[in-house]
Each structure stands twice: as structure tokens, then as C-alpha cells.
Amino acid sequence: MTESAEIALPVLNVESIIKDILGTIEREREREIIARRYGLYDRRETLEQIGELLGITRERVRQLEKSVMTKLRESAQDSLPHIVSVETVLSGHINNVGGVARIKDLSEQLKEGSNKIDHSRVSFVVQLAPNLVHVGEDDNYYNAASLKEHHSENSVRKNVGHVIDAIKKIGKPVGIKEVAGSMGHPDHKQVEALAFTSKKLATLNDRWGLIKWPMVNPKNIRDKIYVILYENGKQMHFNEIASAIRKSDFKRKDVTTQAIHNELIKDKRFILVGRGIYALKEWGFKQGTVADVISEVLKEAGEPLHRDEIVKRVLKKRFVKETTILLNLQGKPQFKRTAKATYALANS
């Protein structure tokens, strides 16, 4: 089995499992509170909303919720329906992906095309399972689960912080093996599992980085153009860029060629280096006419250069034909020939 291969999980009817678990709660009002608080049949509701519906205070709702969940957890190991079998299935997948898994991914493994209610149900079961750890969702972390033998909730959060710190220190998007190596961690699979639980990180094309980095989380057309050019490693015509975006794995990729061309013109990260051909400015390409680039090459050199060397250096900054460079050398007044096939700036 390859590293990316996934273990097929037994089919579980999570809705039926939830129904049986709720059936162990004697009082209807308490069943209602749990179902609504954990979003088991509809969206999750607040303490205030439930209290208003049932005619009790929010504090009373909180007390009843805590009491019922405590009882359910106490009976989970022995008498609560399905928990042992569900825990076995979920533990197998969590272990397979590196010890931590997002609830959304666990839910998708159990039911293809799962929705938010399915996710809530799996999250609820995880919170009852005695050998699993639930990592609650907030601004920094996705709803996730881990194996209790490997992590506590605090250790998951702490270790995710180490992954983020390592990526910040590297300073650019890299493969997960490089991230693990910089941490001195022996298992990149575990590092990747931790990374997937963080809302501060993103991945694209097998590279990990901070969510704010366009290379791993392109938010607009310009960012997507940047990623396409960077991945290609060389200049591209705007038609090619548009086609590459449409064939990409970006979430939104329905773009027009004209829109691509417009964004290329506006963004200073992109340089026109030929007829309709663009490159990244960070590669050393420069704006301006061919004559401007030749002038810059000669200024940087500080001495006359052979035409072959001039051509070589200009081609690193602009994507043009060699004949165009030679015609500019011979026909523009700002250049003078100082020796056979050797040129300098006229005012030098």
C-alpha cells in the first residue's frame, strides 16, 4: 500500500447511531437540548435560543447539557450503543492519516458527499468516545479528532503551533517533508496531519504555507496567475495562462482570457517580456524597451561588452529575438561600437 492509499472504512449509518444514542436519554427535554446544541438534525443552536424555545434560562440549558453529556460519557465504554464499534472504525482512519484528522474528513470517509449535519453527528460521537480526543473548532483550528494515546487537545494545539513556527521560519511554501525535517520530526505524515487541522495554514500543489501566502491560497485572479507562472518556471503567453487556470485545481477557475490580460497589465509582479508574453518580475525581468534593457545591462557591466554577452544578459531580462537585440545595438544612438562586435553606452 502506498503512503497516499487510504483504508476503506466499514459502512456505518451515523443517523441511526445518533438516534439510538439519543434514545438512551430518558427525558424528552434533555434529548431536545442535546440534539439542538450539537446540531444533530438541524443547525446548531445557542443556549439562549434553546432556553427561549423551552421556557428556561440559558444557564439551566447549560447545566442540563453538561449533566447529560457526563452521563453519556460515563456509559460510553459499557452500555452506550455503537460507541465501541464506531470508535474502532474512526481510530483506524485517524491512525492511518497520521494521528489527527479533521471531522469533515472523517465524515466524508463514512459517507461520501457528507453535509454539515453529518459532520456534527461525527463530532458528537467523537466527544463521547472514551479513547478519542475532540479538538473544538475556533478561529485557529478546524473541528478535529485525535487518538487519546497520542494526544490531548492541548498537545494537538501545541504541536500545530510548532508546525506553523517551522513554516514561518522557512519563509516560503515547501513540501511537508521539508517542514518535518526543519522540525526534526521523524514522521512527515504526522506533521501533515497536524497541519491539516490548522486554519492558519494552507496547501496547494503539494506545498504548505501560511494561509496569507498566495502560492498556497490564491484568493483572486492575480494570485492564480502568479501561481501558474511560478509553477511553470518560465514566461507564458496570456492565452496559455488562462488555459492553465481553467485546467487547474483552483476552487474558482472560470476565467476569461481578457480578464487574465487585464490583471497581468495591472499587477507589478508581472512583466511584459514579449508580444503578449509575461514573466515574474522576481525572476529579474525588467520593464521598458529592448534599448532600455540593453542600456541597463551596459550600465551594470561598467565596461564595453561583446555583442554575444549583451544578447545573453538581455535575454535574462526580456524574452525577445536575438535579431531584435542586435538591431537595437546597431541602430540606436545611445550605443557605440568600441571594437569589433563590442559595444558600450555612447555617453560613457
Legacy VTK file of the C-alpha trace (Angstrom):
# vtk DataFile Version 3.0
C-alpha trace
ASCII
DATASET POLYDATA
POINTS 348 float
0.000 0.000 0.000
1.363 3.444 -0.918
1.640 6.343 1.531
-1.362 8.054 -0.052
-3.561 4.959 -0.084
-6.496 5.096 2.286
-8.064 2.295 4.254
-11.688 1.755 3.251
-13.912 2.134 6.300
-16.904 -0.097 7.042
-20.227 1.481 6.175
-21.854 2.991 9.264
-25.311 4.500 9.449
-24.427 7.505 11.558
-28.001 8.814 11.608
-29.217 5.531 13.050
-26.384 5.523 15.582
-27.314 9.049 16.740
-30.964 8.011 17.080
-30.017 5.053 19.282
-27.720 7.169 21.455
-30.357 9.848 21.967
-32.815 7.071 22.794
-30.851 6.337 25.958
-31.679 9.813 27.307
-34.847 9.378 29.365
-36.314 12.869 29.321
-37.529 14.397 26.081
-36.449 17.908 27.097
-32.882 16.731 27.605
-32.884 14.890 24.265
-34.067 18.114 22.655
-31.284 20.114 24.274
-28.546 17.712 23.115
-29.937 17.426 19.577
-30.143 21.198 19.188
-26.877 22.096 20.923
-24.857 19.664 18.815
-26.714 20.225 15.528
-27.725 16.583 15.166
-30.799 17.247 12.993
-30.503 20.915 12.053
-28.088 23.791 12.551
-26.510 24.169 15.994
-28.382 26.464 18.371
-27.178 28.693 21.189
-28.037 28.345 24.858
-30.259 31.414 24.540
-32.184 30.039 21.563
-32.837 26.710 23.227
-33.775 28.348 26.525
-36.289 30.585 24.788
-37.796 27.601 22.979
-38.108 25.501 26.143
-39.001 28.332 28.503
-35.934 28.003 30.739
-32.835 30.141 31.332
-29.643 29.776 29.309
-27.846 28.749 32.496
-30.315 25.935 33.054
-29.786 24.753 29.479
-26.036 24.746 30.097
-26.443 22.736 33.328
-28.668 20.141 31.683
-26.343 19.816 28.688
-23.334 19.251 30.940
-25.184 16.729 33.096
-26.448 14.675 30.142
-23.076 14.636 28.368
-21.371 13.499 31.578
-23.793 10.587 31.876
-23.376 9.644 28.221
-19.585 9.616 28.525
-19.736 7.517 31.678
-21.850 4.899 29.926
-19.932 5.063 26.626
-17.466 2.323 27.480
-20.041 -0.273 28.529
-23.640 0.404 27.666
-23.946 3.247 25.160
-24.990 1.812 21.767
-22.426 1.566 18.940
-19.710 3.667 20.582
-17.108 0.897 20.759
-17.581 -0.142 17.125
-17.684 3.460 15.855
-14.602 4.328 17.864
-12.744 1.366 16.361
-13.583 2.482 12.837
-12.694 6.131 13.412
-9.495 5.251 15.268
-8.352 3.175 12.312
-8.683 6.098 9.923
-7.165 8.628 12.318
-4.170 6.357 12.832
-3.816 5.819 9.084
-3.606 9.535 8.269
-1.118 10.433 10.989
-2.852 10.518 14.369
-5.097 13.565 13.855
-7.955 14.075 11.397
-10.469 16.781 10.643
-14.048 15.854 11.479
-15.067 16.815 7.953
-12.657 14.240 6.508
-13.777 11.537 8.940
-17.388 12.220 7.995
-16.555 12.028 4.304
-14.903 8.660 4.866
-18.074 7.341 6.477
-20.465 8.894 3.971
-19.449 10.258 0.588
-20.943 13.684 -0.006
-21.498 14.296 3.701
-23.010 17.596 4.805
-22.714 19.825 7.877
-25.252 17.788 9.841
-23.232 14.631 9.130
-20.129 16.463 10.380
-21.952 17.484 13.560
-23.014 13.904 14.195
-19.487 12.548 13.822
-18.187 15.335 16.066
-20.780 14.407 18.699
-19.786 10.741 18.642
-16.092 11.655 18.910
-16.864 13.674 22.046
-18.446 10.575 23.612
-15.790 8.044 22.584
-13.533 7.296 25.584
-10.360 6.751 23.543
-10.676 9.721 21.221
-9.844 13.378 21.796
-12.015 16.114 20.344
-10.359 19.347 19.200
-13.009 22.057 19.146
-13.235 24.454 16.226
-12.331 28.112 16.691
-10.631 30.872 14.706
-7.354 28.937 14.589
-8.336 25.255 14.401
-10.735 23.089 12.445
-13.049 20.651 14.217
-10.814 17.600 14.596
-10.218 14.315 16.401
-7.126 12.551 17.680
-6.223 9.322 19.435
-6.056 9.817 23.198
-2.980 7.596 23.434
-1.085 10.048 21.189
-2.501 13.473 22.011
-4.516 15.568 24.388
-6.430 18.537 22.976
-3.754 20.851 24.325
-0.919 18.846 22.808
-2.605 18.907 19.386
-2.836 22.686 19.561
0.728 22.986 20.843
2.146 20.732 18.126
0.211 22.556 15.417
1.873 25.710 16.710
5.273 24.077 16.180
4.366 23.300 12.558
3.288 26.903 11.968
6.511 28.204 13.552
8.595 25.912 11.323
6.865 27.148 8.158
7.247 30.774 9.243
10.956 30.193 9.808
11.390 28.604 6.369
9.616 31.653 4.969
8.214 30.165 1.779
5.878 27.341 0.665
7.611 23.954 0.811
6.812 20.258 0.831
5.744 18.678 4.103
8.928 16.567 4.264
10.999 19.743 4.382
8.746 21.112 7.141
9.142 17.908 9.163
12.896 17.944 8.570
13.226 21.505 9.850
11.358 20.441 12.997
13.494 17.356 13.474
10.307 15.308 13.332
10.809 11.698 12.139
7.335 11.272 10.585
6.209 13.795 7.958
2.821 12.083 7.824
2.106 13.112 11.416
3.286 16.654 10.690
0.934 16.853 7.707
-1.972 15.555 9.806
-1.339 18.334 12.319
-1.062 20.920 9.540
-4.459 19.947 8.147
-6.125 20.906 11.454
-4.845 24.496 11.336
-6.783 27.395 9.841
-3.525 29.339 9.680
-2.051 27.006 7.060
-2.962 26.026 3.505
-1.622 23.641 0.882
-1.536 23.690 -2.893
0.423 21.585 -5.378
2.000 19.606 -2.506
3.410 22.733 -0.864
2.460 24.040 2.578
2.491 27.645 3.693
0.705 30.323 5.671
-2.906 30.947 4.656
-1.983 34.519 3.664
0.585 33.354 1.103
-0.833 33.478 -2.474
1.243 30.467 -3.526
-0.832 28.144 -1.359
-4.048 30.136 -1.044
-4.658 32.267 -4.153
-7.649 34.487 -3.424
-8.064 36.339 -6.719
-7.185 36.129 -10.403
-3.841 37.867 -9.917
-2.771 35.375 -7.263
-3.764 32.493 -9.520
-1.744 33.977 -12.387
1.224 34.206 -10.028
0.898 30.534 -9.033
0.607 29.409 -12.664
3.705 31.353 -13.739
5.680 30.234 -10.692
4.818 26.579 -11.250
5.624 26.848 -14.967
9.020 28.321 -14.164
9.222 30.452 -17.302
7.360 33.099 -19.262
3.942 32.349 -20.760
1.547 33.954 -23.212
-1.616 35.288 -21.567
-3.683 32.763 -23.569
-1.614 29.934 -22.069
-2.064 31.351 -18.574
-5.850 31.495 -18.989
-5.923 27.912 -20.251
-3.740 26.700 -17.359
-6.050 28.311 -14.777
-9.091 26.615 -16.318
-7.326 23.236 -16.068
-6.054 23.833 -12.527
-7.267 22.619 -9.128
-8.247 26.119 -8.009
-11.664 26.366 -6.395
-12.792 29.093 -8.798
-11.249 28.797 -12.245
-13.860 30.059 -14.700
-11.912 32.980 -16.159
-11.861 34.795 -19.489
-8.716 35.452 -21.484
-9.448 39.179 -21.451
-9.721 39.196 -17.650
-6.332 37.487 -17.408
-4.756 40.027 -19.751
-6.240 42.932 -17.792
-4.872 41.636 -14.476
-1.428 40.996 -15.961
-1.236 44.636 -17.028
-2.321 45.965 -13.610
-0.111 43.890 -11.292
3.533 44.913 -10.819
4.510 41.325 -10.089
4.183 40.573 -13.808
6.423 41.914 -16.553
5.657 42.037 -20.273
8.698 40.385 -21.858
7.441 39.802 -25.378
4.358 40.152 -27.553
1.593 39.040 -25.154
4.181 37.121 -23.106
4.606 37.694 -19.366
7.062 36.637 -16.676
7.505 37.249 -12.956
9.394 40.389 -12.002
11.170 38.419 -9.273
12.928 36.404 -11.985
14.906 39.511 -12.920
12.886 40.630 -15.935
12.577 44.399 -16.444
10.004 46.757 -17.904
10.913 49.031 -20.802
12.007 48.809 -24.412
14.735 46.483 -25.605
17.030 49.510 -25.883
16.296 50.352 -22.233
17.271 46.850 -21.173
20.492 46.965 -23.222
21.355 50.280 -21.564
20.775 48.765 -18.133
22.985 45.761 -18.997
25.832 48.038 -20.095
25.451 50.266 -17.026
25.590 47.240 -14.742
28.680 45.938 -16.536
30.521 49.274 -16.292
32.576 48.395 -19.378
32.094 47.567 -23.068
30.683 44.103 -23.779
30.834 41.783 -26.741
27.512 41.579 -28.560
27.138 37.881 -27.676
27.466 38.709 -23.993
24.985 41.574 -24.352
22.485 39.232 -26.027
22.960 36.660 -23.279
22.352 39.192 -20.493
19.389 40.871 -22.175
17.662 37.523 -22.687
17.769 37.029 -18.932
15.653 40.177 -18.575
13.452 40.146 -21.671
12.016 37.410 -23.903
12.840 38.728 -27.384
14.543 37.535 -30.532
18.319 37.869 -30.742
17.965 39.797 -34.004
15.861 42.424 -32.193
18.669 42.976 -29.690
21.289 43.240 -32.428
19.204 45.687 -34.450
18.862 47.905 -31.379
22.607 47.789 -30.728
23.416 48.799 -34.283
20.598 51.269 -34.886
20.132 53.202 -31.626
22.204 56.355 -30.983
22.707 55.552 -27.270
25.107 52.741 -28.173
28.550 52.931 -29.795
30.866 50.271 -31.125
34.243 50.383 -29.363
35.840 47.400 -31.060
34.900 44.580 -33.365
31.421 43.330 -32.208
31.902 45.160 -28.910
29.595 47.906 -27.641
29.316 50.494 -24.894
26.982 53.351 -23.962
27.503 56.358 -26.223
27.872 58.742 -23.290
30.411 56.634 -21.423
LINES 1 349
348 0 1 2 3 4 5 6 7 8 9 10 11 12 13 14 15 16 17 18 19 20 21 22 23 24 25 26 27 28 29 30 31 32 33 34 35 36 37 38 39 40 41 42 43 44 45 46 47 48 49 50 51 52 53 54 55 56 57 58 59 60 61 62 63 64 65 66 67 68 69 70 71 72 73 74 75 76 77 78 79 80 81 82 83 84 85 86 87 88 89 90 91 92 93 94 95 96 97 98 99 100 101 102 103 104 105 106 107 108 109 110 111 112 113 114 115 116 117 118 119 120 121 122 123 124 125 126 127 128 129 130 131 132 133 134 135 136 137 138 139 140 141 142 143 144 145 146 147 148 149 150 151 152 153 154 155 156 157 158 159 160 161 162 163 164 165 166 167 168 169 170 171 172 173 174 175 176 177 178 179 180 181 182 183 184 185 186 187 188 189 190 191 192 193 194 195 196 197 198 199 200 201 202 203 204 205 206 207 208 209 210 211 212 213 214 215 216 217 218 219 220 221 222 223 224 225 226 227 228 229 230 231 232 233 234 235 236 237 238 239 240 241 242 243 244 245 246 247 248 249 250 251 252 253 254 255 256 257 258 259 260 261 262 263 264 265 266 267 268 269 270 271 272 273 274 275 276 277 278 279 280 281 282 283 284 285 286 287 288 289 290 291 292 293 294 295 296 297 298 299 300 301 302 303 304 305 306 307 308 309 310 311 312 313 314 315 316 317 318 319 320 321 322 323 324 325 326 327 328 329 330 331 332 333 334 335 336 337 338 339 340 341 342 343 344 345 346 347
